[in-house]
Amino acid sequence: MSDRTPSTDTAHVTEAFVALYGARPDGVWAAPGRVNLIGEYTDFNGGFVLPLALPHTALAAVSRRDDGVLRLHSADIDGGVVQLAVDDLAPLTNTSWAAYPAGVVWALREAGHPVTGADIHLTSTVPTGAGLSSSAALEVVTALALNDLYELGLTAPQLAVLAQRAENAFVGVPCGIMDQTAAACCTEGHALHLDTRDLTQRQVPFDLAAHGLQLLVVDTRVKHALGDGAYAERRTGCEAGARALGVTALRDVAYDALPDALETLAASADEAVVRYVRHVVTDNQRVEQVIALLDASDPRAVGPLLTEGHTSLRDDLRVSCAELDLVVESANAAGALGARMTGGGFGGSAVVLTESAMADTVTKSVLAAFAAAGHTAPRVFPAIPSRGAHRVS
């Protein structure tokens, strides 16, 4: 899955659907993975994020059923067709990959939409376990297909909310809204400025090539067990910080008021909560700074903010790991403009901003550093701002 190149060719997925279910699908849909440029662990705090869609996508060939049967198949996971009854779908009862598309069916039905079943065949080029939202791509592509087939009339932001509901309540992962919104709403050539409190969004032009720049994604190919439960623990800690400060969410703590807020927390809150609050408030500020630089056509100046964000994630949130730190250190030492881990951490991916002319040098430096440290070679590829979820055929 993670080694395949991006593709929008639907012939193979259509042929596989016919082989599985005996008829051609009603259509084929695509939804992308995403990489987040800046704004990490801010989305469940009502804050700001700046993701962009990748050319790597989940493809879904889908046909409608009216008999209450849901059949799911993944080309990327052994195990055959999973058959479920839509009336029997219930949260936290399925721990396999099928929980992600099944959760979308459950969320749609829970919201009152008359989804009576489907045959679905999925395949994806979004790297799994890389912090690039492969699960959100599966959810959003399923939601869009069913929205079209059942003529539900839901907008892309509404589909994102339902997909998040599926992951939160059905799968049991307390993610924020960023991943699903990026998969549903990003546009080609842009990064998405999302206010996760009111879900307003703005497409920010992101044409690095015009400035002689390139954004690289470095997939470390590692996922440390330390990450299990750590996301939820940090979310709980952020919520505790907000309560201690008497605000609805950490979004309400102004950057200029951060010193006083930290002083207040230091007197009563756990030391980890103090660090979490400092990270969230400063990362919200970094999102606004990056957007201002992009609006001013000064993307080179974004680099130091990426590295600053990584330092905060490493030292205050403590969600980095040796491999992610090595990407940042080796890339910057080789002349990159800046770098940071992206996603939930404890493995996964980092982003590196570099001059296009330096991209090969930076890549070779990262690969050499990993080899010298005895790590598995990372996968490095350019982040090309791509289109959000859409019908392919």
C-alpha positions in Angstrom: 0.0 0.0 0.0 2.6 2.5 1.1 4.9 1.7 -1.8 2.5 2.3 -4.7 2.6 5.6 -6.6 -0.4 7.8 -6.9 -2.9 6.8 -9.6 -6.3 7.8 -10.8 -6.6 4.9 -13.1 -10.0 3.2 -12.4 -9.8 0.3 -14.7 -8.2 -2.1 -12.2 -10.6 -1.2 -9.4 -13.6 -1.6 -11.7 -12.3 -5.0 -12.9 -11.8 -6.1 -9.3 -15.3 -5.0 -8.4 -16.8 -7.1 -11.2 -14.7 -10.1 -10.2 -15.9 -9.8 -6.6 -19.6 -8.9 -7.0 -20.5 -10.0 -10.5 -21.5 -6.7 -12.0 -20.0 -3.3 -12.8 -20.1 -0.7 -10.0 -22.4 2.3 -10.1 -19.3 4.5 -10.0 -15.8 5.1 -8.7 -14.8 7.8 -6.3 -11.5 9.1 -4.9 -10.4 10.8 -1.7 -6.8 11.9 -0.9 -4.5 11.5 2.0 -3.2 14.8 3.4 -0.1 16.3 5.0 -0.4 19.1 7.5 2.0 22.0 6.9 1.5 23.5 10.3 -0.9 23.4 13.2 -0.6 20.1 15.1 -2.8 19.0 18.0 -4.7 22.2 17.5 -7.8 20.9 15.8 -9.5 19.3 18.9 -8.7 22.5 20.7 -10.8 24.7 18.4 -7.7 26.1 16.7 -6.2 26.5 13.3 -4.7 24.0 10.9 -3.1 24.3 7.4 -3.2 20.9 5.6 -3.0 20.1 1.9 -4.2 17.1 0.0 -1.7 14.7 -1.5 -2.0 13.0 -4.9 -2.2 9.7 -3.1 -5.8 8.5 -2.9 -8.2 5.9 -1.7 -10.4 4.7 -4.6 -13.8 3.2 -4.0 -15.9 1.3 -6.6 -19.4 1.3 -5.2 -22.9 0.0 -6.0 -26.0 0.7 -4.1 -28.0 -2.1 -2.4 -31.5 -2.0 -1.1 -31.6 -5.1 1.0 -29.8 -4.0 4.1 -26.5 -5.7 3.2 -23.1 -4.0 3.3 -20.3 -5.8 1.6 -16.8 -4.5 1.9 -13.5 -5.5 0.3 -10.0 -4.1 0.4 -7.4 -4.8 -2.3 -4.7 -4.0 0.2 -5.6 -6.3 3.1 -6.0 -10.0 3.0 -9.3 -11.4 4.3 -11.8 -11.5 1.6 -15.2 -9.8 1.5 -16.6 -8.6 4.9 -20.4 -8.8 4.9 -22.4 -6.9 7.5 -26.1 -6.1 8.1 -26.6 -2.3 8.2 -29.3 -2.7 10.9 -26.7 -4.5 13.2 -24.0 -1.8 12.9 -23.0 -0.6 16.4 -20.1 1.5 17.7 -16.9 -0.2 19.0 -18.0 -3.7 17.7 -15.5 -4.0 14.8 -11.8 -3.6 15.2 -10.7 -4.4 11.7 -10.1 -2.0 8.7 -13.8 -2.5 7.8 -14.8 -0.3 10.8 -13.8 2.8 8.9 -16.2 2.5 5.9 -18.8 0.7 8.0 -18.7 3.5 10.5 -19.6 5.9 7.8 -22.7 3.9 6.9 -23.6 3.9 10.6 -23.1 7.6 11.0 -25.2 8.4 7.9 -28.0 6.2 9.1 -27.8 7.6 12.7 -28.1 11.1 11.1 -31.4 10.0 9.5 -30.1 9.3 6.0 -31.8 6.3 4.3 -28.7 4.2 3.4 -29.9 0.6 2.8 -26.6 -1.1 1.9 -23.8 -1.1 -0.6 -21.2 -3.2 -2.3 -17.8 -1.5 -1.9 -14.3 -2.3 -3.2 -11.5 -0.2 -1.9 -7.9 0.3 -2.8 -5.5 3.0 -1.7 -2.1 4.5 -2.4 -2.1 6.6 0.8 0.7 5.2 3.0 -0.7 3.6 6.1 0.8 4.4 9.5 2.6 7.4 8.1 0.5 10.1 9.7 -1.0 11.0 6.2 -4.6 10.2 7.1 -5.2 6.9 5.2 -8.2 6.2 7.5 -9.8 9.6 6.8 -9.4 9.0 3.0 -11.3 5.7 3.4 -14.1 7.4 5.4 -14.5 10.3 3.1 -14.4 8.3 -0.2 -17.1 6.1 1.3 -19.2 9.1 2.4 -19.0 10.8 -0.9 -19.9 7.7 -2.9 -23.0 7.0 -0.7 -23.9 10.7 -0.8 -24.0 10.6 -4.6 -25.7 7.2 -4.9 -28.4 7.9 -2.4 -28.8 11.6 -3.6 -28.4 12.8 0.0 -27.4 16.3 -1.0 -24.7 16.7 1.7 -21.9 19.3 1.2 -18.3 18.4 1.4 -17.9 20.0 4.9 -21.0 18.0 6.1 -19.5 14.8 4.8 -16.3 15.6 6.7 -18.3 16.0 9.9 -20.1 12.7 9.4 -16.8 10.9 8.6 -15.3 12.3 11.8 -18.3 11.1 13.7 -17.7 7.6 12.3 -14.1 7.6 13.5 -14.9 9.1 16.9 -18.0 7.2 17.9 -17.9 4.0 15.8 -14.1 3.3 15.5 -13.3 4.9 18.9 -10.5 7.2 17.8 -10.9 10.7 19.3 -9.5 12.6 16.3 -10.3 16.2 15.4 -11.9 17.4 12.2 -8.8 18.3 10.2 -8.2 15.0 8.5 -11.7 14.4 7.1 -12.1 18.1 6.1 -8.8 18.1 4.2 -9.8 14.9 2.4 -13.2 16.3 1.5 -12.5 20.0 0.9 -8.9 20.7 -0.3 -8.4 22.1 -3.8 -5.5 21.6 -6.2 -2.6 24.1 -5.8 -3.8 25.3 -2.4 -3.4 24.6 1.3 -6.6 24.7 3.4 -6.8 27.2 6.2 -9.4 25.6 8.5 -10.8 27.2 11.6 -11.8 24.0 13.5 -14.2 25.9 15.8 -16.6 27.2 13.3 -15.4 25.1 10.3 -14.9 28.2 8.1 -12.2 27.6 5.6 -10.1 29.5 3.1 -8.1 28.1 0.2 -4.6 29.6 0.5 -2.5 29.5 -2.8 0.4 27.2 -2.3 2.6 27.2 -5.5 6.0 26.5 -4.1 7.4 25.6 -7.6 6.8 29.2 -8.7 9.3 30.3 -6.0 11.8 27.5 -6.8 10.8 25.6 -3.7 9.7 22.1 -2.9 7.9 20.5 0.1 9.1 17.0 0.8 7.3 14.3 2.8 9.6 11.9 4.6 7.8 8.8 5.7 10.0 7.2 8.4 8.1 3.9 8.0 8.1 3.5 11.8 5.3 3.6 14.3 6.2 3.3 17.9 4.0 1.5 20.4 4.4 4.5 22.7 1.9 6.3 20.5 -0.9 3.9 21.5 -3.2 6.0 23.8 -0.9 9.0 23.8 -3.1 11.0 21.5 -6.1 10.6 23.8 -3.9 11.4 26.9 -2.8 14.7 25.3 -6.4 15.5 24.3 -7.4 14.9 27.9 -4.6 17.1 29.2 -5.5 19.9 26.8 -9.1 19.8 28.0 -7.8 19.9 31.6 -5.8 23.0 30.8 -8.8 24.7 29.3 -10.9 24.0 32.4 -8.1 25.3 34.7 -8.0 28.5 32.7 -11.8 28.9 32.6 -12.0 28.8 28.8 -14.1 26.6 26.5 -11.0 25.5 24.5 -7.4 26.4 24.3 -8.2 28.4 21.1 -9.5 31.0 23.5 -6.1 31.6 25.1 -4.5 34.6 23.1 -0.9 34.3 22.3 -0.1 37.6 24.1 -1.8 36.2 27.2 0.2 33.0 27.2 2.7 34.0 29.9 0.0 34.8 32.4 -1.9 31.6 31.5 1.2 29.5 32.0 1.8 31.2 35.4 -1.7 30.4 36.4 -1.4 26.8 35.4 2.0 26.3 37.1 0.4 27.0 40.4 -2.2 24.2 40.1 -2.0 22.0 37.0 0.2 19.0 36.2 3.5 19.9 34.6 2.5 18.1 31.4 -0.7 20.2 31.1 1.4 23.3 31.2 3.5 22.0 28.3 0.5 21.0 26.3 -1.1 24.4 26.6 2.1 26.2 25.6 2.4 24.0 22.5 -1.2 24.5 21.4 -1.2 28.3 21.8 2.1 28.8 20.1 1.2 26.5 17.2 -2.0 28.4 16.6 0.2 31.5 16.4 2.5 29.7 13.9 -0.4 28.8 11.6 -1.3 32.5 11.4 2.3 33.5 10.8 2.7 31.0 8.0 -0.5 32.2 6.3 0.7 35.8 6.5 3.9 34.8 4.9 2.2 32.9 2.1 -0.1 35.8 1.5 2.9 38.0 1.3 4.5 35.7 -1.3 7.4 34.9 1.1 7.2 31.1 1.5 11.0 30.8 2.2 10.4 32.5 5.5 8.0 29.6 6.5 11.0 27.3 7.0 12.1 28.5 10.5 8.5 28.3 11.7 8.4 24.6 10.7 11.5 23.9 12.7 10.2 25.9 15.6 7.0 23.9 15.5 9.0 20.6 15.6 10.8 21.8 18.6 7.5 22.5 20.4 6.1 19.1 19.4 9.3 17.4 20.6 9.8 19.2 23.9 6.4 20.5 25.0 4.0 17.9 23.5 6.7 15.1 23.5 5.2 13.3 20.5 8.3 13.0 18.4 10.8 10.1 18.2 14.4 9.5 17.3 13.6 8.9 13.6 11.5 12.1 13.2 14.2 14.2 15.0 16.8 12.7 12.7 14.8 13.8 9.6 14.7 17.4 10.9 18.3 17.5 12.0 19.8 15.9 8.9 17.6 17.9 6.5 18.4 21.2 8.1 22.1 20.4 8.3 22.0 19.7 4.5 20.6 23.1 3.7 16.8 22.7 4.0 14.9 25.8 4.9 13.0 24.1 7.7 11.4 20.8 8.7 9.0 19.3 11.3 7.2 16.2 12.1 3.6 16.1 11.0 0.6 14.1 12.2 0.2 12.4 15.5 3.8 11.6 16.0 5.7 8.6 17.6 6.7 7.8 14.0 5.0 8.6 10.8 6.1 11.4 8.6 7.9 14.8 8.6 7.7 17.6 6.1 10.8 19.4 4.8 10.8 22.8 3.0 13.7 23.1 0.6 15.0 24.9 -2.4 14.1 22.8 -5.4 17.7 22.8 -6.4 18.6 21.3 -3.0 16.0 18.6 -2.9 18.2 15.8 -4.0 21.0 16.8 -1.6 18.6 17.1 1.3 17.0 13.7 0.4 20.4 12.0 0.2 21.5 13.5 3.5 18.4 12.1 5.2 18.8 8.7 3.7 22.5 8.7 4.7 21.7 9.7 8.3 19.1 6.9 8.6 21.6 4.3 7.2 24.3 5.5 9.6 21.8 5.2 12.5 20.8 1.7 11.4 17.2 2.7 10.7 15.0 1.4 7.9 15.3 3.7 4.9 12.6 6.3 4.8 10.4 7.0 1.8 10.7 10.5 0.5 8.4 12.1 -2.0 7.2 15.6 -3.0 4.0 17.0 -1.5 2.0 18.3 -4.5 -1.2 20.2 -3.4 -3.9 18.1 -4.9 -7.7 17.9 -5.3 -10.0 16.8 -2.6 -12.6 14.0 -2.8 -14.4 13.7 -6.1 -16.2 11.2 -8.4 -13.8 9.7 -10.9 -16.3 7.7 -13.1 
